[in-house]
Amino acid sequence: MNESRLQRLMRLRGTVARRPLDAAEARDAAAATQRCLQCPNQRLCDEALAATDGKGLSLFCPNTHYVEYLRSRVLTFA
């Protein structure tokens, strides 16, 4: 199965899910998926995902804040 744009962005930014989602998280993930599927910038997204670590998508991606929120939850500071 092909990886979605949102999944690629999440993997690039280090936000791969490590446990099952609870109900609220599942709703947030479903909403983010819909935003991604309906985004008018899909070609631009493909180019940005192929060329970078996904940071440049913050200029146009409607899911940037969601992905960075997830990323902040998995970061550990020593």
Contacts in CASP RR format, 6 or more apart in sequence:
PFRMAT RR
TARGET T0000
AUTHOR 0000-0000-0000
METHOD contacts of the structure
MODEL  1
MNESRLQRLMRLRGTVARRPLDAAEARDAAAATQRCLQCPNQRLCDEALA
ATDGKGLSLFCPNTHYVEYLRSRVLTFA
3 11 0 8 1.000
4 33 0 8 1.000
4 36 0 8 1.000
5 36 0 8 1.000
5 42 0 8 1.000
5 45 0 8 1.000
5 46 0 8 1.000
5 49 0 8 1.000
6 32 0 8 1.000
6 33 0 8 1.000
6 36 0 8 1.000
6 63 0 8 1.000
6 67 0 8 1.000
8 49 0 8 1.000
9 49 0 8 1.000
9 54 0 8 1.000
9 57 0 8 1.000
9 61 0 8 1.000
9 63 0 8 1.000
9 67 0 8 1.000
10 16 0 8 1.000
10 67 0 8 1.000
10 70 0 8 1.000
12 49 0 8 1.000
12 52 0 8 1.000
12 53 0 8 1.000
12 54 0 8 1.000
13 53 0 8 1.000
13 54 0 8 1.000
13 67 0 8 1.000
13 68 0 8 1.000
13 71 0 8 1.000
14 71 0 8 1.000
14 74 0 8 1.000
15 67 0 8 1.000
15 70 0 8 1.000
15 71 0 8 1.000
15 74 0 8 1.000
18 74 0 8 1.000
21 29 0 8 1.000
28 66 0 8 1.000
32 63 0 8 1.000
32 66 0 8 1.000
32 67 0 8 1.000
35 62 0 8 1.000
35 63 0 8 1.000
36 62 0 8 1.000
36 63 0 8 1.000
39 45 0 8 1.000
39 61 0 8 1.000
39 62 0 8 1.000
41 60 0 8 1.000
41 61 0 8 1.000
44 60 0 8 1.000
45 57 0 8 1.000
45 60 0 8 1.000
45 61 0 8 1.000
48 54 0 8 1.000
48 56 0 8 1.000
48 57 0 8 1.000
49 57 0 8 1.000
57 64 0 8 1.000
58 64 0 8 1.000
61 67 0 8 1.000
END
